[in-house]
Amino acid sequence: MWWRSASFIRDRQNQNQNPNPNPKPSSLLHSALDDSPSSPTSTSMAALNPNPNPISAYYQTRAEHHAVVTSDWLAQSADAAAGDVAASSGAASGGSKGEGGGVGVIEEFNYWRKKPDLAEAVAAVMALAAVIRSSEATTMNELDIELKKASNNLKSWDTTSISLSAACDLFIRYVTRTSALEYEDFDAAKRRLIERAEKFGEISLKARKTIAMLSQDFISDGCTILVHGYSRVVLEVLKMAASNKKLFLVLCTEGRPDRTGLRFSKELAALGIPVKLLIDSAVAYAMDEVDMVYVGADGVVESGGIINMMGTYQVALVAHSMNKPVYVAAESYKFARLYPLDQKDLEPALRPIEFGVPIPSGVEVETSARDYTPPQYLTLLFTDLGVLTPSVVSDELIQLYV
Amino acid sequence: MDLRRPNRPVIGPKVRQVGFVTPDSAAATSSSSIPAVSAAAAASAGSPPSSLSPVMIPPPRHPSTEMSNPHFHPVGSYNPSEQILGSPPALSPSRSSRFDADGSDFGGDDDESVALSGVGGGMTPKSSLLMCQPVTKTAPLVSETRKRDSNASKGKGEGPSAAPKEKLTKAERRATQEAQRAAKAAAKEAAAAGGAPSVSKQPKPATKPATQQKKDIPSGSGPLQPLAPSGSIEKKQGKKEVAAPHPRMQFDDMTKVGKLKKRAVVNQSEARNRVELFRHLPQYEHGTQLPDLESKFFQLDLIHPSVYQVGLQFLSDKISGGNARCIAMLLAFKEVIQDYTTPPEKTLTRDLGAKVGSCVSFLIECRPLSVSMGNAIRFLKNRISSLPHNLSDKEAKSRLQSDIDRFINEKIIIASKAIVEHGVSKIRDGDVLLTYGSPSVVESIFAYAHGIKKNFRVVVVDSRPKHEGQGLLRRLVERGIHCTYTHLNAVSYVMHEVTRVFLGASSVLSNGTVYSRVGTACVAMVAHAFRVPVLVCCEAYKFHERVQLDSICSNELGDPDAISKVSGRKDLNYLDGWAQNENIQLLNLKYDATPSDYVSVLVTEQGMLPPTSVPVIIREYGIERLWT
């Protein structure tokens, strides 16, 4: 459990902030990675990547947020860390003028990222909003360039996170696609941009609540819900259903390799919701008694399919073959302009897997952290834009981007 | 986000209506639907199809006046008249089996009525439909009363239970005939009274919703006018354009075909043994009309030489492929505009539109238009009609010519480049790519991917009789791409090693159906069965709001001789002189429809989209929206 220990998390964070080479904890990963065919691309990526870490930072952040090390512990740790980072972020707001939003945005982002309840994408939105606020550009064009640079910085910080890059793109689209750009007065235009940036941040913050409200109609008394992975949106949905005095049973998959299901079931049990824990391979066995499947999403792609924690695809397949509805709860900032044609058609996101026993020599381990579920296996998507069928995702994206 | 949809409540907790909204809720949200339309729709929805008695005269499929008026456009394969005609057969089998004795009598009667209705449907001008509407309304009542009478006179237990039924059908048939006679008389009256098309056209919108049922409700007037962007202008041009036959004309209607032949420039000889299911399509043997047409060259003052040239190239298949044909046609039109001078006492917007219309009808005679060409023509006519009236001839002409250039450049050339960029992103090293036929966009994708040193292999699948793949194969091999060439018969064998299938399309319809070179559906289905992703590359100007469920109702027939003869094999002469044998029917289809289930992704210049997003693209970036 070394990667989940508090000290490890702190170490990683330090490592992210100051590029101090400390290869001790990830020697095993590096060796695993060197065998994999994708290593040349990831090393070439590392050349321009300010975060030269082969492990998906997205999943690392998630692990930090949901690790079995309790969230309050992490909150304390974050608070402790926030002391110095807040100072530095304050300095970033004030002092990153020369950098043109380059380094400042990442520090800002790291500050927001540490809040356990905040999704990475929302942290990015907050950081970008801060960029506009602290910008010293004197023309709209300059500001636009600065914003794009900051967003590119953020995106290259973690190329594996779909929601991060999607949120950056959406933010820029949303903020700059306004008549404000034609204003004569630059200050007024900038104020308008900041307004819009804050509005976007607010929407993103409220998204979870909106989704929880929308999905209440779909949970009826006495139903059985299968949940895969730890999704804060799904947790919010179930929390609200429980507070509405609905009676339902939740089946949680274990969620190997980081046991997200264990943590999720713990949260649910704390709320007094009856929970049953399954091992990942028992999904088909238990599907008979399941009424609906709820999953979150790391990213929603243009085809209407989702990219989510490894195992979602097989859960959806089993549910589809037994005619059970599969509901996805995802905020709209996770909508990404990607169109994977198959499972391998994605930027690889790798994650260490603990087998408990030493892996025999000459055996390769599949370390991919996520899979792609095609839209035909999904029933509905609950988003803050409304309850959508998978095909509407592309319509929304077309309206936004093209 | 806010530019296009400013009132969108982003965080409202209510469920936003997305996708295809039912008519009621559309009316409730009062998004854009015209109340009159929705009311009419509701009225038509209120009376279920079953209430239409077989007495009702089927609306003419394509009345002759409608050829000039592209408003009326059958949406997809749905044909209300078929449904109405189709209802009586539920009775007829039992009748014919039970009443063998007098079956001949009834049979004759039946045939007559059917023939009558067919003729009526084909010949009656638009006004007749109108005039006979009250007749048809009363007709069911008549039959109702007769039924009651017959039932009363029969009493109970007299004769088999089928007897009243038989009486009924007879009564109904009689009513049908009466109604049809009335309709004919009405039509004659209307014609005699100088019922010009413009008069008859006017009340049509009232009758249309009733006949078209629910098809047109969701988007109001949208999908009904695929070929006519602005109705008023088309109406103005109506008289001039009588010469232009409707692209979806039904060629099994002898009277109309006769009329068409009379004014046709190109003397196409007809194929003799027609395939029953495809009788409604133009059936021509593409022989050598060249000398014939050349002799006519100096008689045809109406048609511009460049259009004439392009038409002959279409006829002889010198130019084929959606983009190439469209560009050739547009360039010819550009020359027409260049040489055009407005005749005295005429306005440019009207006269030029008619002139283009006559050119189009000539091109249709040479070869039916593709959807891409139809869209381009629609665009051009839209531009002509939206010209300001105070422009001088010179300005107007130069403006139109630059519009055409812009269309070719933006919608075809730049669009292809964008598609190439998107398509290349899906090619990985070590891929085996399969393509069918010779799609021009796919060829440039391969060329570009090879240019940026991607390492891949191509399987070119080809088919008889055109062997277009050989040209593609030659060009790819010349570039140094490693290729495999095979025929469609072997596609299931090669598919297991293929990682991506790239296909072109003649058109993509709004339900996601891909209308493309015949054989494409077969390749896509095999790829689907092998779980190989199918990428269909298509420029957005080829999208069409029509819905088509099969390859039958709209298609193009090729020369039957092309499939009966094998080039280079003189010994394979089993089918020589097949036309003399009535038992042989050869079917050489040119296109087929691939259901959207078999398409993984559409690659367009707007990005990679699922086939379900075609209506969105049409709605947001349709031809009508272009530079308006």
Boltz contact constraints between the chains, C-beta under 6 A:
constraints:
  - contact:
      token1: [A, 174]
      token2: [B, 1]
      max_distance: 6.0
  - contact:
      token1: [A, 177]
      token2: [B, 1]
      max_distance: 6.0
  - contact:
      token1: [A, 177]
      token2: [B, 3]
      max_distance: 6.0
  - contact:
      token1: [A, 203]
      token2: [B, 10]
      max_distance: 6.0
  - contact:
      token1: [A, 203]
      token2: [B, 11]
      max_distance: 6.0
  - contact:
      token1: [A, 206]
      token2: [B, 11]
      max_distance: 6.0
  - contact:
      token1: [A, 210]
      token2: [B, 11]
      max_distance: 6.0
  - contact:
      token1: [A, 210]
      token2: [B, 13]
      max_distance: 6.0
  - contact:
      token1: [A, 213]
      token2: [B, 13]
      max_distance: 6.0
  - contact:
      token1: [A, 303]
      token2: [B, 610]
      max_distance: 6.0
  - contact:
      token1: [A, 339]
      token2: [B, 601]
      max_distance: 6.0
  - contact:
      token1: [A, 339]
      token2: [B, 608]
      max_distance: 6.0
  - contact:
      token1: [A, 341]
      token2: [B, 533]
      max_distance: 6.0
  - contact:
      token1: [A, 341]
      token2: [B, 600]
      max_distance: 6.0
  - contact:
      token1: [A, 386]
      token2: [B, 15]
      max_distance: 6.0
  - contact:
      token1: [A, 386]
      token2: [B, 16]
      max_distance: 6.0
  - contact:
      token1: [A, 387]
      token2: [B, 15]
      max_distance: 6.0
  - contact:
      token1: [A, 388]
      token2: [B, 18]
      max_distance: 6.0
  - contact:
      token1: [A, 391]
      token2: [B, 612]
      max_distance: 6.0
  - contact:
      token1: [A, 392]
      token2: [B, 18]
      max_distance: 6.0
  - contact:
      token1: [A, 392]
      token2: [B, 19]
      max_distance: 6.0
  - contact:
      token1: [A, 394]
      token2: [B, 609]
      max_distance: 6.0
  - contact:
      token1: [A, 394]
      token2: [B, 610]
      max_distance: 6.0
  - contact:
      token1: [A, 394]
      token2: [B, 613]
      max_distance: 6.0
  - contact:
      token1: [A, 395]
      token2: [B, 613]
      max_distance: 6.0
  - contact:
      token1: [A, 395]
      token2: [B, 616]
      max_distance: 6.0
  - contact:
      token1: [A, 398]
      token2: [B, 616]
      max_distance: 6.0
  - contact:
      token1: [A, 400]
      token2: [B, 1]
      max_distance: 6.0
  - contact:
      token1: [A, 402]
      token2: [B, 606]
      max_distance: 6.0
